Amino acid sequence: MTKQTTTNRIVVLDTETTGLNPQEGHRIIEIGCVELINRRLTGNRFHVYLNPGRIIDAGAIEVHGISNQFLQDKPHFEAIVGDFITFIRGAELVIHNAPFDVGFINHEFSLLKDHTATVEDYSSIFDTLAYARKKHPGQRNSLDALCKRYGIDNSHRELHGALLDAEILADVFLLMTGGQFSLLDEAHLETEEQNIHQETRRLSGDRSALTVIRCNEEELQAHQQRLNAIEKASGACIWSISI
């Protein structure tokens, strides 16, 4: 976690890379971001594939499926860094296992000429993995595990992808942090509300009167004894009646 921003703007971010360690020369090959304002998706996204200038590890390709050939004509990081900084500036970044992604982005920054700033200089950071470990200690807290725990359908996630994972993480973040909001848009919510009203059935006015079964004296006495016991134990009982 870093310094907190005062904005209600959140950017959920994920990256894909050529390998696991930027200190070994590995680079970012995909960045995916989605924007939330007031805990609702705005539809604004930042998504790029990047030419890393090096070969992708075979193990990494098995994870994300992005090939060296696919990235040959993609821009280098320095070509998109201005737009990227503009998108994340002033936002709270929500990232799963933030040290990994932030470490890679800061490494990319360090390779730029005359650039000394870090991610933390532009945004605050919320690590959903660290949060999940505190909220669900001793349990698996991978993105897939959290999707299962919160009932999020990620069956379309056969391979990792930065934008797809950012979208899934946004849903996880909203549910995990207690939000009553989901990624449903207003139109969907209105449709759901209409469906609920359509399913409401009114009883006929010609129906017979409901049968009322009144308690007898013995039942009233037992009820009052129970209320007296509650009042004695708590000092007050709002259901107390006079018999």
N, C-alpha and C positions, 0 to 999 in steps of 0.2 A: 504494500500500500504506500502511496505517496501523498503529497499535498492534495487537499480537497478543493474542488472547484465549486463555485456557487451556482453554476448553471444547472438546469434540469435536462440538459442534453447528454445523451449516452450514445457512445459508439461501441458496438460489439465487434470485436476484431479477431481474425484468425489468419495464420500464414501457413504456407507449405514451403519446404526448403529442400536443398540438395542433400542434406544429411543432418546430423544431430548437433554438431559443435561448430559455431562460427569461428572459434579460435583455430580450427583445423582448415579454415578456408572455405567452409560451406556458406552458401548464400540463399537468400530468399528467392523463390520462383513464383509465388502467388500471394497476393494480399486480398482479403475479402473483408469488407466492413458493411454493417447496416446501422442505420441511425434510429434512435428512439427519442422522442420528446414527450415528457410527462408520461413515461412508461408505455408509449404507443409507437408502433412503427410508423415512420413517415413516408417510407418508400424510397428515401434517398440512400444510395449505395455507393461504395467505392470498391471497384474490383479490377485488378490488373494481373496479367501474367508477365513475368520478367525473364529476360535472358540473363542467366547468372554468370556467363563467361567461363563456365567450367562444366565438367561432366557430373551428372546426378548419380549418386550411389544407387546400386541395384536394389538395396533394401528399401530406400526411400521411394523408388518407383513402384515397388510392390504395395506401398501404403497409399500413395495418392494417384498413381497411374499416369503421371505427367512425364512425357518422354523428352529426351534431348532434342529430337527433331522438331517437336511441336514448338519448342521455345526459341528456335533459331532466329525467327523474324520478330520476336517480341522486344519491347524496349528494355533498356538497362534502367537500373534503379534511379540513377541521376536524372533521367528524363522525366520521371513522374513524381519526384520527391516534393516538388512545390505543391502539386495538387493534393498529394497525400497529407502534407502538413496542414494545408488549408482545411481538409476534411476533419482531422482529429483535433485541431487547435481548440482549446477551451472546453473540450468534452471530458467526461469520465469514460475511460476505456475499460470495457468489460472483456476480460480475456481468461480462457481456461488454461491454467499453468502459465501465468503471466511471465515469469522469469525467462521462459524459453523464447516466446515471441518478442518480448521487449529486448532481450539480449541480442537476438538476430537483427532487429530494427536498429538498435543502437550501433551494432557492428557496421551495418550499411551506412549509417550516418558518419561513422568514423572514417570510412573510405572516401568520403566526399571532400573535395578541396575547400578549405576555409569554412568547414562546418564543425562547430564545437558543441552544439546543443544536443540534448538527448530527448527521448520520448517524454521523460518526466518533466522536461521544461515546457512541454506543450499541453500535457494532459495529466489528470490524476488517473490512478489505476485501481481497478477492482478485480482481484483474482478469484474467480469462481471456484477454482480447485481448492484454494486455501479456505474459502468460506464453507465449501461443502464438507471438508474434513472436520471443521469445527461443528457443523450442524449434524453431520452423520459420522461420528467417530467410529473407527473400526470397520467401516463398510467400504466397498468399492465406490470410487467417486470419479471414474472416467466419464467422458461425455455420454457414451453408450449406456453406462450403468445409471446415470442420472436420468436419461431419457426413459429408461424402464421404470425407475422409481417414481417419476412424475407423470407417467402415462403419456409420453410424447412419442408419436409414431415417427421413427427414423428408419423405417424399412427400406427407404429409397437411398440410404447411405451405404452403398456397397464399397465405395472408396472414400478416403478423406478428400475434401475439397474446401478451400478457404472460405468461399462465399457460402456454400451449403452449411458448413460447420458453424459459421457466424450466425446464420439464420436459426439453426437448431439451438445454439447456445443462447440466443436472445429469448427463446421460449423457455428454456431451462432457467435462465436468470430471473425472469418475471415470476415463475412459479416458485422457485426456491427462495426468493426474497419476500414471499408472502403477498405478491401482487394479486389482486382480484382481476387483473387484466390478463388477457391472452393475446395471441397474435391475430385474433379475429378482427376484421374491420367492422366499421359501423354498419355497413349494409348487411353483413352476415348476422350481426346481433339483432338488427331490426327484423330480419327474416325469422330468426329463432323466436323472437317475441311474438310475431304474428302467428307462428305455428302453435305456440302455447295457447294463445287466445282461441285459435280455431279448434283446438282439441277440448276446450271447456264445454261441458254438457250441462244444460239447465234442466232442473227437475220440473215436471209438469205441475201447473197450479191445481190440477184436478186430482192430484195424488191424495191418498188417505192420510190423515193426521198421524204424526209420529207417536208411538207409544211411549209414555213417560212412566218409568218405574220409580216410585218414591221409596226412600229408605224407611225402615220401621224404627220404633223407639229404641230397640236394642242396638241397632246399627248406629243410630245417632249418638247413643251413650258411648259406644266404642270409639267413634270418631272424636268425640270431645275429649275422651281420656288421652287419646294420642296427641291431640293439639296441646293439652295441658302439659304433657311430658316434654313436648318440643319447647314450649314457653319456659318451662322450668330449667331446661338445659341451656337455652340460648338467651333467655331474658326477654324475649318478645316473639310473638307468633302472629303473622299477619292474617292467618286463616282462622283465628279464634272466632267462635260463634257463641251466642247465648242460647241455652236450651231451656 
